[in-house]
Amino acid sequence: MVITQIINDILHSAIFWAAWIIIPFIMEIIPAFGNIFLLIKKYFDKKNIPDIDYYPEISVIMPIYNSADTLEACIRSINDSNYPNNKIRVFLVNNQGQDNSFDIYAKCQNDFPEIRMQWMNAKQGKSRALNMALFNSEGKYIINIDSDGILEKSALKNLVHRFETDPDIDCMTGVILTRPDIIEKYRRGFERLVRKLEFVEYAQAFLAGRNYATETNSIYTLSGAFSAFRKSSVLKSQLYNTDTICEDTHITFQMKYLYGAKVGLCEDAIFFVDPIESIDKLYTQRQRWQRGSLEVSHMFLSKALKVRNMFTNASIRTLVYDHTFAFPRAIWYLAVLCLLFMGYSGKIILYSMGVIFLLYIIVGYLYYFFILKYLKNFPDIRKYYKKRWGSIPLLLLFNFVIFFIRFAGIINSIGTDSAWKTDNIHEERDKVDNVIQMEFKRINDIRARMERVFNNDEE
Amino acid sequence: MAKYLFLVPVLLIWIYSIHVCSKAKLPFWHFLVGSVGLFIIMVIYVRPVLTEPLARAVAEISSIFGNITGVFQANFKYGVIFIGNLKEVISMQIDFECSGLLEMIVYISVIAFFPVYSIIERVMVGILGLVYILMTNVIRIIIICYVVHFFGPDSFNIAHTLIGRIFFYGASIVLYFLVFTKAQIKRQKVGGFGYNTDH
């Protein structure tokens, strides 16, 4: 009876009265604590597996598309890695790029003679480039990396170590982080802040998000920028799909659903990419990611879209969080202000939002704490991440903006095929300006014509 | 009544904004301006008019079930439900929040501008959805009445804030999943692209 009384008292209080505490609490905060539990469990379950003394041959596939500016740094990072260079074979697959990437490749052949490199020309498209190299690779493990990033020194070795010591795992994604040295080159203020938030977002998405998803084999997508396969598994698949813009998610779904493979994260294999160039780029990039996930859902989940699968199928559940919830959420977010003008007390709304905000921040800091633990073998990057403690509350704001960009991706995907070019914010604003100008011009024309008629009459 | 003076300019600005987004071929902004605008307009102008009739309707429909089982009765005029148990009679007022009107307004706002469906489909799916929301809300009220009937007035807060709300929210998610997610994923177009866009 006492417990009932306490629950009643809590429910009776003004704070709990508002609907938007209970629902986000059940749908987001409780699962987040479940995820944190998985991270703790994984961290303490981790056994110290001794180093391997045998290094198999690996194939590194790198699609090239106008990559002249970044290619050398990327190849250098392979050369400088602690995996034996004579066991690495690199396939650089040019998919109809027009710049002087080939010259850079030729120079790298001279500069890094220990690495065997091979240049190939594929038809247009990243998937075709990847497939061509897949056919030609002979390594025991196949590792795909983008040509615009750099490998952390021990990334290749750690990947192979994981494959060699865990026979159950068939494919893995590495951790993608943005490069702190480039972030710090941005002008202090808003520009740098956005990149720092993006860095924290990546850390959270990989070292927390995909890390706990590994525990339940529910990783939604391997990163196209850095992923690795057992050759024996990936060659059984239908290879990379050339219809979708999200070939990385497609192959993840293939491995999981068609071949029952275990997909995981190698949390100590890091690949660094450049921070986002501009807000415009962020706007189109995130919309493209959202579109890709919808396309792959169409290809794999069309028959599984049943209500009961919301509880049993992890991909359907992800879809519910990503797509179904987005609709009421978008309206609610924008309507909260509107509700302040209604009978609802502003105080209650603010209290409710404050409580939810606080809970999200607590969850954010718990993730932050465990990410620090997982970064313990990378002191420099750990130090940089540690300094970002102030970004955790701001990440909520960043995620809020990203939510709307992804929502734009959902709506803009409707009725358009993959050829649809996503406009950036400036292009969208120009379009609006043009329409308004044209209409004002039309009104002016009509006015001028009427004036002429009127003046002629007078004459 | 000052708010009605604003109705015409508000409507004009809203419709013109939708028109510009549509002409500029910006599907997302068309949806957002349309849906949020419709939501705000309905909350300000339609909500006060419809709250009471809807609350009465919910009370009335719920009471059909209540009368059959003898657990509760409704007063149509005031939208009040009387729940009887062995010791006492408890009255429960169906207010704006319980009427489900806000949920209906959100649903109408989204479906009205959801471009997966043709206009006719939007009307059909819209009506079916509203009936669904009305019926699930009625079930929610029935659940609350039953909990209060069996566990007494002290259980009202748990029944109302926790059980009723979770049920109603879960039912809404099922609706949104079927109407928006399933429809879009099924009709999603794939393929036909070049590679000259950004990477």
Boltz contact constraints between the chains, C-beta under 6 A:
constraints:
  - contact:
      token1: [A, 8]
      token2: [B, 157]
      max_distance: 6.0
  - contact:
      token1: [A, 11]
      token2: [B, 157]
      max_distance: 6.0
  - contact:
      token1: [A, 11]
      token2: [B, 161]
      max_distance: 6.0
  - contact:
      token1: [A, 12]
      token2: [B, 157]
      max_distance: 6.0
  - contact:
      token1: [A, 22]
      token2: [B, 165]
      max_distance: 6.0
  - contact:
      token1: [A, 23]
      token2: [B, 169]
      max_distance: 6.0
  - contact:
      token1: [A, 65]
      token2: [B, 199]
      max_distance: 6.0
  - contact:
      token1: [A, 124]
      token2: [B, 195]
      max_distance: 6.0
  - contact:
      token1: [A, 125]
      token2: [B, 195]
      max_distance: 6.0
  - contact:
      token1: [A, 243]
      token2: [B, 190]
      max_distance: 6.0
  - contact:
      token1: [A, 243]
      token2: [B, 191]
      max_distance: 6.0
  - contact:
      token1: [A, 244]
      token2: [B, 190]
      max_distance: 6.0
  - contact:
      token1: [A, 294]
      token2: [B, 188]
      max_distance: 6.0
  - contact:
      token1: [A, 295]
      token2: [B, 190]
      max_distance: 6.0
  - contact:
      token1: [A, 297]
      token2: [B, 185]
      max_distance: 6.0
  - contact:
      token1: [A, 298]
      token2: [B, 185]
      max_distance: 6.0
  - contact:
      token1: [A, 298]
      token2: [B, 188]
      max_distance: 6.0
  - contact:
      token1: [A, 298]
      token2: [B, 190]
      max_distance: 6.0
  - contact:
      token1: [A, 302]
      token2: [B, 186]
      max_distance: 6.0
  - contact:
      token1: [A, 305]
      token2: [B, 182]
      max_distance: 6.0
  - contact:
      token1: [A, 307]
      token2: [B, 174]
      max_distance: 6.0
  - contact:
      token1: [A, 323]
      token2: [B, 181]
      max_distance: 6.0
  - contact:
      token1: [A, 324]
      token2: [B, 176]
      max_distance: 6.0
  - contact:
      token1: [A, 324]
      token2: [B, 177]
      max_distance: 6.0
  - contact:
      token1: [A, 324]
      token2: [B, 181]
      max_distance: 6.0
  - contact:
      token1: [A, 327]
      token2: [B, 110]
      max_distance: 6.0
  - contact:
      token1: [A, 327]
      token2: [B, 176]
      max_distance: 6.0
  - contact:
      token1: [A, 327]
      token2: [B, 180]
      max_distance: 6.0
  - contact:
      token1: [A, 328]
      token2: [B, 106]
      max_distance: 6.0
  - contact:
      token1: [A, 331]
      token2: [B, 39]
      max_distance: 6.0
  - contact:
      token1: [A, 331]
      token2: [B, 106]
      max_distance: 6.0
  - contact:
      token1: [A, 331]
      token2: [B, 109]
      max_distance: 6.0
  - contact:
      token1: [A, 334]
      token2: [B, 36]
      max_distance: 6.0
  - contact:
      token1: [A, 335]
      token2: [B, 39]
      max_distance: 6.0
  - contact:
      token1: [A, 338]
      token2: [B, 40]
      max_distance: 6.0
  - contact:
      token1: [A, 338]
      token2: [B, 43]
      max_distance: 6.0
  - contact:
      token1: [A, 408]
      token2: [B, 28]
      max_distance: 6.0
  - contact:
      token1: [A, 411]
      token2: [B, 27]
      max_distance: 6.0
  - contact:
      token1: [A, 411]
      token2: [B, 28]
      max_distance: 6.0
  - contact:
      token1: [A, 411]
      token2: [B, 31]
      max_distance: 6.0
  - contact:
      token1: [A, 412]
      token2: [B, 27]
      max_distance: 6.0
  - contact:
      token1: [A, 412]
      token2: [B, 28]
      max_distance: 6.0
  - contact:
      token1: [A, 414]
      token2: [B, 115]
      max_distance: 6.0
  - contact:
      token1: [A, 414]
      token2: [B, 116]
      max_distance: 6.0
  - contact:
      token1: [A, 417]
      token2: [B, 189]
      max_distance: 6.0
  - contact:
      token1: [A, 417]
      token2: [B, 192]
      max_distance: 6.0
  - contact:
      token1: [A, 418]
      token2: [B, 191]
      max_distance: 6.0
  - contact:
      token1: [A, 418]
      token2: [B, 192]
      max_distance: 6.0
  - contact:
      token1: [A, 418]
      token2: [B, 193]
      max_distance: 6.0
  - contact:
      token1: [A, 419]
      token2: [B, 192]
      max_distance: 6.0
  - contact:
      token1: [A, 419]
      token2: [B, 193]
      max_distance: 6.0
  - contact:
      token1: [A, 421]
      token2: [B, 197]
      max_distance: 6.0
  - contact:
      token1: [A, 428]
      token2: [B, 26]
      max_distance: 6.0
  - contact:
      token1: [A, 431]
      token2: [B, 24]
      max_distance: 6.0
  - contact:
      token1: [A, 432]
      token2: [B, 20]
      max_distance: 6.0
  - contact:
      token1: [A, 432]
      token2: [B, 24]
      max_distance: 6.0
  - contact:
      token1: [A, 435]
      token2: [B, 20]
      max_distance: 6.0
  - contact:
      token1: [A, 435]
      token2: [B, 23]
      max_distance: 6.0
  - contact:
      token1: [A, 435]
      token2: [B, 24]
      max_distance: 6.0
